[in-house]
Amino acid sequence: MNSIIKKLNWVAISLCVLLSSNAFAQIVLNEINLGEDDFIELKNSGPLPVDLTGYVMNVRDPGFPTSIDFAFPSTIVQPDGAVRVVGENPRAGEIDFGQNISFHYTRNLSLTLRDPGNTVIDFWAHGNPIADPPPGVTMTPGPLTSLTFDSNQVTYHRITVTKNGLEFFASDWKLGQATRGHPGLSVPIPTLSVWGLIALCLALMVIAAPGVRRFKIHQANK
């Protein structure tokens, strides 16, 4: 019985840690510009600041001989929908990509975002077929899979996040003019609040508590 109680407590604590990591570090691709001045915007949809140290973004354009891995410098993204922009020609307060991002609207492109544990946390693709996705990653086609170029609409905007494991969806995106650091075209992505997370952890511990009490009573009556 004692081992069962320990396992229940371990499960409750593990779930809380897992939920905390997911709720507090929800960095997503939010805006991707294919114009002359390429840039990529990240959004923190969680309730706590996130340091991008250890995050890596892979840019793949088959028109170039190799893909580009960009390791983010120590950069804080504030919570609750705040954004940070990384660009090839950065403006004040933006992150310098350090070279040409190499996006061109006439080619098939892909962008992969990995967390410090090297897990794919977001993926975007332009064109069909998809340009060299990571192993296991798919992108369900949608209206934007094959894009007809429009000089006034060269920016992808994230409108929702409906990924399923490593399956991502073209329907999560819409086209529009660049907002660059002002995600006015994006909609809020639902997140688990800090208080919601605390309530869930407490509920898990309450569920395990009766077993603990029964075990103590049983031991006392021996």
N, C-alpha and C positions, 0 to 999 in steps of 0.2 A: 504493500500500500504506500509506504514511504517513497518508493521509487516512482510510483504513479503521480503522487503529489509533486515531486520534483520535476517530472516531465511536464505536468500542466503549467507549473510556474515558468519553466524554461520556454515553453511554447508561447505563453503570454508575453514574456519579455522579448522574445525573438520577433514576434509579430509587431510589437511596438517599435522596435528598432528598425524593422523593414519599412513600416509605414512612415516612420520619421524620415528615413532617407528618401522615400518617394515624394513625400509631401513637401519637404524642405528644399529639395534640389530639382525643381521642375524647370530646367532650361530647355527651351525649344527654339527652333528656327522660326522667325516671325516675318521677315521681309527679305526678298532676294531680288536684287536689281540686275538686269541684263543689259543696261544701257552702256553708254560710253564710259561712265565712271562707276564701275561695278562695286557693289558693297553688299554685305550680309548683315542682317540685324537679328540679334538674339533677344529673347524675352524671358524674364524670370517670373513665372506664374505662381510661384510658391510664396509662403508667408515670411520667409527669412532671407537675408542677403546670401548670395552665393559667390564664392571665389572661383574664378575660371581656371586657376592654376591646375594643370593636369588634363584639362579638356583639350581635345584635338579635333580639328575639322579637316576633312579630306575633300579636295576639289578635283573632280575628274572631268576632263574635256578630251575626247579622243583625238581632237585636232593637235594636241600637244603630246610629245613622246612619253611623258611620265605624269602621274598624278602629283598633286601638291598636298603635303601634310602641313597644316598650320597648327603649331602648339601655342595655346593662348598664354600670354604673360599673366602675372598676378594682377587680376582685374576684378573688382567687386561689381556685381550686378544687384542693384537694390531690389527688394521684394515687391509683390503686389502689382505685377504688370510692367515694371520698369524694363527698359531696353538698353542694350549697348550695341554700337555699330562697329564692325570691322570693315575697313575699306582699303582699296589700293591707293587712293588719294585721300587720306583721312583728314577730316575737319577737326577743329578744336574739341578735345574730349573723347575723340574716337580712337579705336585701336588700329594701329598700322599693320596692314597685311604684309608689307615689306616687298611686294612684287605685284606684277599683273595677276589679277585673279583668273584671267583667261576665259571668262564666260563669253560665248558668242551665240546669239539666238538661232543661228542656222544649223548648229550642231547639237547632238545629244549630250546632255550634261547631267552630272549628279553631284550631290553634296551630302556628305556623311558626317554626323556629329557624334563623337564618342566621349564618355565621361572618364574620370581618372582611372576607373577600373577597366578601361578599354571596351566597355559595353556600348553598343550602338543605341543611342537614345533618340536620335531623330535622323530622318532621311528625306531628301527631296530630289526629284528628277525632272528634267525637261527633255521632251522628245521621246520617240518610240522607235526602236527598243531602248531600254534603259542602259545608260553608259556604265558598264562594269560595277554593278551593285556588290556590296560585301556578301560573303556567303550567308545564305538564308534570308537575305533581305529581299522583299518584293514591294512593288508599288502598283496598286490596283489602278488601272487606267480610268480616266475621266475626261471631262470636256477640255482640260488644259493639256492633255498628254501630247497632242500634236498642235503646236501653237503657230498661228499665222501672225507674222510680225506686224506690229502696229507701233509706230514711233511714239505714240502717246500712251501706250500700254505695254511697257516692257518690265514691269515689276510684279512679282508674285507676292501676294499678301496672305498670311495665314488667317483663316477665319474660324477654324476649329481644329481640335486634335482628336482623331478617331483611330489612332493606330491600334493594331491588335498584335502584340508581340513584336515581331520583325516585319509585319505587314503594314505598309503605309498607303495613303490614299490620295490620289490627285484631286479628289473632290474637297480636300481640306483647304484648297487654295483658290484664290480669285486673282484676276488681273486688275491693275489700276495704276495710277500715277504714284511715283515714289513719295513716301512721307518722311523717310530717313530720320529715325530717332523720335518720331512722333506717331505712334501706332494708332492713328485715328480710324483707319480702315479695318482694324482687327477687332474681334469680339473677345470678351473675357473668356478664359479657359477655366472651367470649374476646377477648384482645388479643395483639398481637405484643410480646413483652418487649424490653427494651433489648438484652439479650444475643442474643436471636433476630434482632433487626434488624442488629446488628453482624456476626453470623455470615453473614447473607444478603448484606450488602454486601461482606464479604471474599470470599465465594464468587463473586460477580459479577466482582470484580477478578481472582480466580484464573483464571476462565474467559477473561478478556481477556489475561492475562499471556503465554500461549504465543505468541499472535500478535505481541506486542511483542518477545519473544525472537527469533522467526523473522525478524522484520523487521530487527533489529539484526545478526544473523548474515549475512543477505542483503546488508546494506549493507557489512559488513566484508569480505565476499568479492568485492566488486566491484573 
